[in-house]
Amino acid sequence: MIRLETERLILRGWEERDIAPFAAMNADARVMEYFPSVLTLEESGVSVERAQERVAQVGFHFQPIEEKTSGRFAGFVGLTQVAFDAPFAPAVEVGWRLPMACWGKGYASEAAVAWLDYAFGTLGLEEVVSFTAEANQRSRAVMSRIGMTQDTDGSFLHPALAADHPLALHVLYRISQSTFTTT
Ligand SMILES: CC(C)(COP(=O)(O)OP(=O)(O)OC[C@H]1O[C@@H](n2cnc3c(N)ncnc32)[C@H](O)[C@@H]1OP(=O)(O)O)[C@@H](O)C(=O)NCCC(=O)NCCS
């Protein structure tokens, strides 16, 4: 299990106590605005199990972030292998989801930079990607804030959604090891 620390956050493995706050976050329609639906408690529980399995199999996946001062669950940030066919795959994605109470503090960017450092420094990856529904400006702002650049030729229709779904069109951002280490 990977454990990283930033100035304000602990990035750690999934624990039983994460399920309730994780499920509450996934049940919030404002957090899930750019996903097809909110998740039930059961779906969130399955999602934590899958995350634990992915860590066991691959060595890394999206992991919880914990606020150092309070010990509270502050969402998840992490790396995962892109799990669908795409012109940019195989690739490793950096991703994030925080409860609304934790927005506007810089936590997503702080944790994402630590994960990029891990991706390039420890895993030795040459590139990390990120993608989101075109309208998700907050997520796109995180991508820009951490030094990622939009690949304007890389926009794609997410295969999990019908082509005419309003969230289908996704934008693609990339960052290379050389860009990360020189910024
Ligand atoms: C995407 C998401 C993680 C972005 O959260 P966020 O809080 O906007 O992003 P950050 O954690 O990087 O914080 C940046 C904000 O904190 C502010 N901030 C406050 N204190 C700060 C500090 N010490 N350091 C850095 N930024 C700080 C910044 O000014 C910025 O605010 P602004 O948006 O008003 O300019 C969040 O909106 C979310 O979880 N959305 C739902 C899930 C989702 O869409 N995930 C992505 C799917 S691909």
The ligand as an ORCA input file, in Angstrom:
! r2SCAN-3c Opt
* xyz 0 1
  C     -12.397     18.617     -9.499
  C     -12.229     18.990     -8.037
  C     -11.363     17.965     -7.314
  C     -11.559     20.366     -7.975
  O     -11.533     20.830     -6.633
  P     -10.931     22.285     -6.324
  O     -11.061     22.508     -4.894
  O     -11.514     23.257     -7.268
  O      -9.395     22.116     -6.751
  P      -8.105     22.292     -5.839
  O      -8.177     21.355     -4.715
  O      -6.943     22.227     -6.748
  O      -8.284     23.746     -5.231
  C      -8.150     24.895     -6.026
  C      -8.968     25.999     -5.440
  O      -8.594     26.181     -4.045
  C      -8.152     27.533     -3.842
  N      -7.177     27.517     -2.745
  C      -7.434     27.934     -1.498
  N      -6.370     27.733     -0.709
  C      -5.419     27.189     -1.478
  C      -4.091     26.767     -1.229
  N      -3.539     26.865     -0.013
  N      -3.384     26.244     -2.248
  C      -3.926     26.147     -3.468
  N      -5.183     26.536     -3.763
  C      -5.918     27.050     -2.773
  C      -7.681     27.963     -5.209
  O      -7.651     29.357     -5.338
  C      -8.733     27.330     -6.106
  O      -9.938     28.044     -5.972
  P     -10.729     28.611     -7.254
  O     -11.261     27.440     -7.995
  O     -11.811     29.425     -6.645
  O      -9.741     29.374     -8.055
  C     -13.607     19.067     -7.315
  O     -14.371     20.072     -7.917
  C     -14.363     17.748     -7.398
  O     -14.119     16.840     -6.594
  N     -15.327     17.682     -8.338
  C     -16.174     16.501     -8.439
  C     -15.470     15.274     -8.960
  C     -14.895     15.475    -10.328
  O     -15.479     16.114    -11.181
  N     -13.713     14.855    -10.527
  C     -13.047     14.867    -11.786
  C     -13.637     13.930    -12.718
  S     -12.572     13.612    -14.087
*
